[in-house]
C-alpha cells in the first residue's frame, strides 16, 4: 500500500470520526434536545419576547406561596375582634327533685345567667396585642412576596444566560464545523497536519456536548419558573427580553435604607411595641376581674293557708370579683414581658448589624460583576476577536498554524460566555440586594411590579 492510499484511508477515517462527533449525544441528553429545543423563532405569539414584569405580575396572581401567606394574614386579622370581645355568658338550670320550701311556696326550678367581665382596659389591650400579631403577618406576607419575586427574577436571569449561551455555542459550532472542513481539505492537500484535524474534531465534539447540556439546563430552569407561576412543568416559556439592571445607590445610602425598609427589622419593631403593650397588660394582673350573675327562682303556690304574695317568683343579682393576691406570680409576669422587650431590642441591633454585613457583601459582588462585564466587553472580547481574525488570516497566508486558529477561537468563545455569566450574576446579585433591603432599588428595567 503506497503513501497516497494511506493518506486517503486516513482522510476517510477522519471524516467518519467528524460525522460521529457531531451526531453523538450523551445518554439522556438526546431526549432533552428533542423535547426542549430552543425558543421559537417564528412570528407567532409563542415567539414574542417575555418580560420579567409580565412574569412577576403572573406570580403575584397565581403563586400558591403568596396565596397561602395572604390567607394566613387574613386569618390573623380575624383574630383581633375575637380577643377583644367579652367571653360568652353562661346560663344554668337547677331542678330540685324535692322542692325547697320557702315562705312563699316550694322552689323546684332555678335559672341563672352569668357573665365574666374583665377589668376595664384589659380587653382593649388584648385586642391591641392581636393587632400587632396581624401587623407581623402583614409584614410576613410582604416578605413572602419579595421571596417569590426574587426566586423568579433569579431564574429569569439564569434562563436568559442559558439562552444566550445556547446562541453563542451554536454560532461557534457552525464556525468550528467550517474550520474543520477547511482543515480536512488542507490535510488532503498536505497543508496541515493530522493532529490539527483531530484537535478540531475533539473541540467540535465538546461543543456539541456543551450545546446539548445547555438545552437540558434550559429545561430545568423553565420547570423552576413554571413551578413559581403554578403552571405545568412542561409549559413553554418564550424568548426572554434582555434586561440590564442598575444600582443607583451608594453603599452608605443602602445602609440607611435598610433600617427603614427591611420587613424583618420592621417586624422586630412591631414586636417591641407588642411587648410594651404586653407589659401594660401584665401590670393589670394586680386588678380584679368581675362576674355578674342574674338568678331567677320559680316558686309554686303552697298548700293550705297562703300569704298575699304566695307563689311569687324570686329574683337576685349577684356580683363577684377575683382576688389577685398571688403577687409573686404577677411580679414574675411583668418581669417576663420586660425581659422579652429587651430581648427584642437586642435582636434588632443584631439584625441590623448582620444585614449591613450582607449588604456590603452583595454590594461588592454587584460591583465586581460589573467590573468583569466592563473588562470583557471593553478589552478582552475585542482583543480576542482581533487575535482570532489575525490567526485566520495568517493561516490562509501560510504564516500561521491551524492550531493557533483553534486556540484563538476557543478563547473568544470562553470570553463571550464569561461576559454573559458576569452579566447574569450582576442582575442576580442586584435582585438579591433588593430583596435583602426590602425596597425597589433597581433602575433601568421594567421589573418593578405593582404590589
PLY file of the C-alpha trace (Angstrom):
ply
format ascii 1.0
element vertex 451
property float x
property float y
property float z
element edge 450
property int vertex1
property int vertex2
end_header
0.00 0.00 0.00
1.55 3.28 -1.12
1.66 6.54 0.85
-1.12 8.16 -1.19
-3.51 5.29 -0.42
-2.71 5.57 3.31
-3.47 9.27 3.12
-6.87 8.62 1.55
-7.76 5.97 4.11
-6.71 8.27 6.95
-8.75 11.12 5.48
-11.82 8.85 5.21
-11.37 7.84 8.86
-11.09 11.48 9.93
-14.31 12.39 8.08
-16.11 9.44 9.68
-14.92 10.49 13.14
-16.05 14.05 12.41
-19.56 12.98 11.48
-19.75 10.75 14.54
-18.54 13.54 16.83
-21.21 15.89 15.54
-24.04 13.38 15.77
-23.23 11.54 19.00
-25.15 12.61 22.11
-24.54 11.60 25.71
-27.11 9.27 27.21
-30.16 11.20 28.40
-29.17 14.39 26.58
-30.52 13.46 23.17
-34.03 13.24 24.58
-33.62 16.67 26.11
-32.60 18.19 22.81
-35.63 16.67 21.14
-38.15 17.70 23.78
-36.80 21.05 24.89
-35.33 22.53 21.76
-34.74 26.25 21.57
-37.10 29.22 21.80
-39.31 29.51 18.78
-38.00 31.81 16.03
-41.22 32.38 14.07
-43.60 35.31 14.30
-46.26 33.52 16.36
-47.46 34.64 19.77
-45.34 31.94 21.38
-42.23 33.59 19.94
-42.97 37.01 21.48
-40.42 38.25 23.99
-41.38 37.61 27.60
-40.65 40.37 30.11
-39.76 39.98 33.75
-42.53 42.41 34.65
-45.16 40.17 33.00
-43.90 37.08 34.83
-43.87 38.90 38.18
-47.47 40.03 37.71
-48.46 36.46 36.89
-46.65 35.21 40.01
-48.42 37.77 42.20
-51.71 36.48 40.85
-51.10 32.72 40.77
-48.30 31.82 43.20
-49.54 29.34 45.86
-46.92 30.68 48.27
-48.33 34.22 48.01
-51.92 33.00 48.27
-51.06 30.97 51.37
-49.41 33.99 53.00
-52.40 36.20 52.13
-54.84 33.77 53.75
-52.60 33.46 56.80
-52.61 37.23 57.18
-56.39 37.36 56.73
-56.87 34.68 59.40
-54.77 36.71 61.83
-56.83 39.82 61.14
-59.99 37.90 62.01
-58.41 37.04 65.37
-58.43 40.68 66.51
-62.19 41.09 67.23
-62.27 37.69 68.90
-59.84 38.56 71.69
-61.44 41.99 72.16
-64.87 40.58 72.94
-66.34 39.54 76.27
-66.40 35.80 76.97
-69.70 34.11 76.23
-72.26 34.35 79.03
-73.30 31.13 80.74
-76.81 30.03 81.57
-77.54 27.26 84.04
-80.65 25.47 85.27
-81.22 23.76 88.63
-84.02 21.30 89.29
-84.88 20.21 92.84
-86.43 16.72 92.95
-87.54 17.59 96.43
-88.58 21.24 96.25
-87.11 23.59 98.82
-89.86 25.03 100.96
-89.84 28.78 101.28
-92.25 31.21 102.94
-93.81 31.93 99.56
-94.02 28.29 98.50
-91.88 25.41 97.20
-88.91 26.21 94.96
-88.32 23.40 92.43
-86.77 25.31 89.47
-83.91 27.78 89.42
-82.27 29.59 86.46
-79.03 31.55 86.49
-77.35 33.74 83.87
-73.70 34.71 84.49
-71.19 36.91 82.66
-67.45 37.33 83.26
-66.30 40.95 82.90
-62.53 41.61 82.82
-61.12 44.69 84.47
-61.56 47.76 82.23
-58.78 48.19 79.60
-57.78 44.53 79.69
-59.88 43.66 76.65
-58.68 46.68 74.67
-55.05 45.78 75.42
-55.62 42.18 74.34
-57.16 43.45 71.11
-54.14 45.71 70.63
-51.81 42.73 71.09
-53.74 40.78 68.46
-53.45 43.81 66.17
-49.65 43.65 66.48
-49.75 39.96 65.53
-51.80 40.88 62.46
-49.22 43.54 61.56
-46.45 40.95 61.84
-48.36 38.66 59.49
-48.80 41.54 57.05
-45.05 42.09 57.00
-44.52 38.34 56.65
-46.88 38.41 53.67
-44.81 41.16 52.05
-41.65 39.16 52.77
-43.12 36.14 51.01
-43.98 38.31 48.01
-40.39 39.52 47.82
-39.04 35.99 48.19
-41.19 34.81 45.30
-40.18 37.79 43.15
-36.51 37.19 44.00
-36.67 33.48 43.16
-38.50 34.23 39.92
-36.07 37.01 38.95
-33.01 34.86 39.64
-34.43 32.06 37.48
-35.30 34.62 34.80
-31.72 35.88 34.60
-30.31 32.35 34.74
-32.57 31.29 31.87
-31.61 34.44 29.98
-27.95 33.48 30.38
-28.65 29.94 29.17
-30.49 31.25 26.11
-27.54 33.48 25.21
-25.06 30.69 25.89
-27.04 28.40 23.57
-26.91 31.02 20.82
-23.18 31.66 21.26
-22.39 27.95 21.36
-24.46 27.30 18.24
-22.60 30.04 16.37
-19.29 28.57 17.47
-20.39 25.10 16.42
-21.13 26.41 12.92
-17.81 28.26 12.78
-15.82 25.29 14.07
-17.58 22.96 11.62
-16.46 25.21 8.76
-12.93 25.31 10.15
-12.94 21.54 10.45
-13.94 21.18 6.80
-11.15 23.57 5.82
-8.66 21.64 7.93
-9.76 18.34 6.40
-9.35 19.74 2.89
-5.96 21.22 3.78
-4.86 17.89 5.23
-5.80 16.21 1.96
-3.63 18.80 0.21
-0.76 18.33 2.71
-1.26 21.91 4.02
-1.84 20.92 7.64
-1.23 18.03 9.98
-3.47 15.21 11.12
-3.05 16.42 14.70
-4.70 19.76 13.81
-7.62 17.97 12.22
-8.12 15.67 15.19
-7.90 18.63 17.57
-10.65 20.37 15.63
-12.76 17.21 15.78
-12.39 16.90 19.54
-13.31 20.56 20.08
-16.35 20.11 17.86
-17.44 17.07 19.87
-17.02 19.05 23.12
-19.06 21.96 21.74
-21.77 19.53 20.68
-21.91 18.12 24.21
-21.95 21.61 25.76
-24.76 22.64 23.43
-26.96 19.69 24.37
-26.17 20.19 28.06
-27.31 23.82 27.82
-30.59 22.65 26.30
-31.09 20.34 29.26
-30.27 23.12 31.72
-32.81 25.30 29.94
-35.50 22.67 30.52
-34.63 22.56 34.24
-34.82 26.35 34.62
-38.11 26.52 32.68
-39.62 23.93 35.04
-38.47 26.02 38.02
-40.14 29.16 36.68
-43.31 27.22 35.90
-43.45 25.93 39.47
-43.33 29.51 40.79
-46.09 30.55 38.37
-48.21 27.47 39.21
-48.01 26.19 35.65
-47.47 22.63 34.39
-43.72 21.85 34.44
-43.50 21.40 30.67
-45.20 24.70 29.78
-43.04 26.56 27.28
-41.62 29.97 28.08
-40.83 32.15 25.08
-37.68 34.09 24.46
-36.86 36.35 27.39
-36.34 40.06 26.97
-32.83 41.17 27.79
-32.58 43.37 30.91
-29.62 45.18 32.38
-30.18 46.32 35.96
-28.50 49.34 37.50
-27.97 50.13 41.16
-28.50 53.88 41.70
-27.34 53.94 45.35
-24.01 54.13 47.11
-23.16 51.80 49.98
-23.83 54.41 52.70
-27.28 55.07 51.26
-28.03 51.34 51.29
-27.10 51.15 54.98
-29.50 53.99 55.75
-32.29 52.40 53.73
-32.01 49.03 55.43
-33.18 50.05 58.90
-36.26 51.77 57.47
-37.38 49.37 54.76
-36.46 45.78 55.59
-39.51 43.78 56.66
-37.54 41.68 59.15
-36.44 44.82 61.02
-39.94 46.28 60.84
-41.27 43.05 62.34
-38.91 43.39 65.29
-40.10 47.00 65.81
-43.69 45.75 65.88
-42.76 43.04 68.38
-41.07 45.62 70.61
-44.29 47.67 70.62
-46.22 44.49 71.33
-44.04 43.75 74.36
-44.69 47.25 75.69
-48.40 46.63 75.45
-47.97 43.16 76.97
-46.15 44.78 79.89
-49.11 47.14 80.44
-51.48 44.20 80.40
-49.31 42.28 82.86
-49.47 45.21 85.30
-53.26 44.97 85.22
-52.98 41.47 86.68
-52.99 43.23 90.08
-56.58 44.31 89.40
-59.60 42.03 89.75
-61.91 40.63 87.12
-65.61 40.63 87.79
-68.51 38.23 87.50
-72.16 39.29 87.27
-74.95 36.76 87.81
-78.71 37.04 87.45
-80.69 34.47 89.46
-84.35 33.53 88.88
-86.19 31.06 91.16
-89.56 29.70 90.20
-91.85 29.48 93.27
-95.04 27.43 93.24
-98.08 28.28 95.35
-98.01 26.48 98.77
-100.71 24.17 100.06
-103.05 25.36 102.80
-103.14 28.91 104.03
-101.33 31.27 101.66
-99.90 34.75 102.23
-100.83 37.53 99.85
-97.61 37.14 97.81
-97.67 33.34 97.78
-96.16 31.77 94.62
-94.31 34.91 93.65
-91.06 34.11 91.79
-87.80 35.33 93.27
-85.05 37.36 91.51
-81.49 38.10 92.60
-78.41 39.87 91.25
-75.03 38.56 92.27
-71.69 40.31 91.77
-68.29 38.67 92.37
-64.65 39.57 91.81
-61.34 37.73 91.64
-58.79 38.46 94.35
-55.32 38.83 92.78
-53.35 38.01 95.89
-50.56 35.96 94.26
-48.16 38.87 93.94
-45.17 36.68 93.22
-46.83 35.34 90.08
-47.87 38.82 88.97
-44.41 40.29 89.57
-42.85 37.44 87.58
-45.27 38.04 84.71
-44.27 41.70 84.49
-40.56 40.89 84.58
-41.06 38.32 81.83
-42.53 40.93 79.48
-39.75 43.38 80.31
-37.10 40.75 79.51
-38.76 39.91 76.20
-38.88 43.59 75.29
-35.15 43.95 75.99
-34.54 40.77 74.03
-36.29 42.29 71.01
-34.23 45.49 71.28
-31.00 43.49 71.13
-32.42 41.32 68.36
-32.99 44.43 66.27
-29.39 45.55 66.77
-28.11 42.11 65.80
-30.36 42.04 62.74
-29.21 45.48 61.57
-25.55 44.51 62.02
-26.00 41.21 60.17
-27.95 42.87 57.37
-25.31 45.58 56.93
-22.69 42.85 56.58
-24.80 41.08 53.95
-25.43 44.38 52.14
-21.68 45.00 51.99
-21.07 41.51 50.59
-23.76 41.81 47.91
-22.71 45.36 47.05
-19.18 44.08 46.41
-20.50 41.26 44.23
-22.68 43.65 42.23
-19.76 45.98 41.56
-17.29 43.16 40.91
-19.54 41.52 38.33
-19.98 44.93 36.69
-16.20 45.35 36.55
-15.93 41.92 34.93
-18.54 42.92 32.34
-16.60 46.07 31.52
-13.34 44.10 31.33
-14.70 41.52 28.90
-16.75 43.94 26.79
-14.19 46.74 26.68
-10.97 44.82 26.44
-10.81 41.03 26.37
-13.52 40.24 23.80
-12.40 42.88 21.25
-8.80 41.68 21.65
-9.89 38.07 21.21
-11.82 38.99 18.06
-8.81 40.77 16.63
-6.47 37.91 17.51
-8.85 35.36 16.00
-9.14 37.32 12.75
-5.35 37.64 12.51
-4.86 33.94 13.21
-7.27 33.04 10.41
-5.60 35.47 8.03
-2.13 34.18 8.86
-3.29 30.61 8.38
-4.70 31.43 4.94
-1.39 33.11 4.05
0.53 30.03 5.30
2.23 32.10 8.02
0.42 30.51 10.97
-0.78 27.12 12.13
-4.28 25.75 12.27
-3.78 25.06 15.98
-3.48 28.83 16.57
-6.81 29.39 14.81
-8.49 26.81 17.04
-6.91 28.26 20.18
-7.99 31.85 19.43
-11.50 30.68 18.51
-11.75 28.80 21.84
-10.57 31.86 23.78
-13.13 34.05 22.01
-15.89 31.58 22.90
-14.88 31.41 26.56
-14.66 35.19 26.86
-18.16 35.64 25.41
-19.62 33.03 27.75
-17.77 34.60 30.70
-19.23 38.02 29.81
-22.77 36.61 29.74
-22.12 34.83 33.04
-20.95 38.07 34.64
-24.00 39.93 33.27
-26.36 37.31 34.69
-24.58 37.37 38.07
-24.73 41.18 38.12
-28.51 41.12 37.70
-28.97 38.28 40.21
-26.86 39.98 42.88
-28.79 43.23 42.31
-32.07 41.38 42.81
-30.73 39.71 45.97
-29.67 43.10 47.31
-33.12 44.50 46.57
-34.74 41.60 48.41
-32.40 41.96 51.39
-33.14 45.65 51.86
-36.84 45.32 51.14
-37.36 48.08 48.59
-37.22 48.53 44.80
-33.61 49.54 44.18
-33.25 48.70 40.51
-33.26 51.29 37.77
-33.36 50.97 34.00
-35.72 47.98 33.77
-39.40 47.12 33.74
-39.10 44.67 36.60
-40.98 46.74 39.18
-44.34 45.12 39.83
-47.47 46.50 41.39
-47.76 45.18 44.90
0 1
1 2
2 3
3 4
4 5
5 6
6 7
7 8
8 9
9 10
10 11
11 12
12 13
13 14
14 15
15 16
16 17
17 18
18 19
19 20
20 21
21 22
22 23
23 24
24 25
25 26
26 27
27 28
28 29
29 30
30 31
31 32
32 33
33 34
34 35
35 36
36 37
37 38
38 39
39 40
40 41
41 42
42 43
43 44
44 45
45 46
46 47
47 48
48 49
49 50
50 51
51 52
52 53
53 54
54 55
55 56
56 57
57 58
58 59
59 60
60 61
61 62
62 63
63 64
64 65
65 66
66 67
67 68
68 69
69 70
70 71
71 72
72 73
73 74
74 75
75 76
76 77
77 78
78 79
79 80
80 81
81 82
82 83
83 84
84 85
85 86
86 87
87 88
88 89
89 90
90 91
91 92
92 93
93 94
94 95
95 96
96 97
97 98
98 99
99 100
100 101
101 102
102 103
103 104
104 105
105 106
106 107
107 108
108 109
109 110
110 111
111 112
112 113
113 114
114 115
115 116
116 117
117 118
118 119
119 120
120 121
121 122
122 123
123 124
124 125
125 126
126 127
127 128
128 129
129 130
130 131
131 132
132 133
133 134
134 135
135 136
136 137
137 138
138 139
139 140
140 141
141 142
142 143
143 144
144 145
145 146
146 147
147 148
148 149
149 150
150 151
151 152
152 153
153 154
154 155
155 156
156 157
157 158
158 159
159 160
160 161
161 162
162 163
163 164
164 165
165 166
166 167
167 168
168 169
169 170
170 171
171 172
172 173
173 174
174 175
175 176
176 177
177 178
178 179
179 180
180 181
181 182
182 183
183 184
184 185
185 186
186 187
187 188
188 189
189 190
190 191
191 192
192 193
193 194
194 195
195 196
196 197
197 198
198 199
199 200
200 201
201 202
202 203
203 204
204 205
205 206
206 207
207 208
208 209
209 210
210 211
211 212
212 213
213 214
214 215
215 216
216 217
217 218
218 219
219 220
220 221
221 222
222 223
223 224
224 225
225 226
226 227
227 228
228 229
229 230
230 231
231 232
232 233
233 234
234 235
235 236
236 237
237 238
238 239
239 240
240 241
241 242
242 243
243 244
244 245
245 246
246 247
247 248
248 249
249 250
250 251
251 252
252 253
253 254
254 255
255 256
256 257
257 258
258 259
259 260
260 261
261 262
262 263
263 264
264 265
265 266
266 267
267 268
268 269
269 270
270 271
271 272
272 273
273 274
274 275
275 276
276 277
277 278
278 279
279 280
280 281
281 282
282 283
283 284
284 285
285 286
286 287
287 288
288 289
289 290
290 291
291 292
292 293
293 294
294 295
295 296
296 297
297 298
298 299
299 300
300 301
301 302
302 303
303 304
304 305
305 306
306 307
307 308
308 309
309 310
310 311
311 312
312 313
313 314
314 315
315 316
316 317
317 318
318 319
319 320
320 321
321 322
322 323
323 324
324 325
325 326
326 327
327 328
328 329
329 330
330 331
331 332
332 333
333 334
334 335
335 336
336 337
337 338
338 339
339 340
340 341
341 342
342 343
343 344
344 345
345 346
346 347
347 348
348 349
349 350
350 351
351 352
352 353
353 354
354 355
355 356
356 357
357 358
358 359
359 360
360 361
361 362
362 363
363 364
364 365
365 366
366 367
367 368
368 369
369 370
370 371
371 372
372 373
373 374
374 375
375 376
376 377
377 378
378 379
379 380
380 381
381 382
382 383
383 384
384 385
385 386
386 387
387 388
388 389
389 390
390 391
391 392
392 393
393 394
394 395
395 396
396 397
397 398
398 399
399 400
400 401
401 402
402 403
403 404
404 405
405 406
406 407
407 408
408 409
409 410
410 411
411 412
412 413
413 414
414 415
415 416
416 417
417 418
418 419
419 420
420 421
421 422
422 423
423 424
424 425
425 426
426 427
427 428
428 429
429 430
430 431
431 432
432 433
433 434
434 435
435 436
436 437
437 438
438 439
439 440
440 441
441 442
442 443
443 444
444 445
445 446
446 447
447 448
448 449
449 450
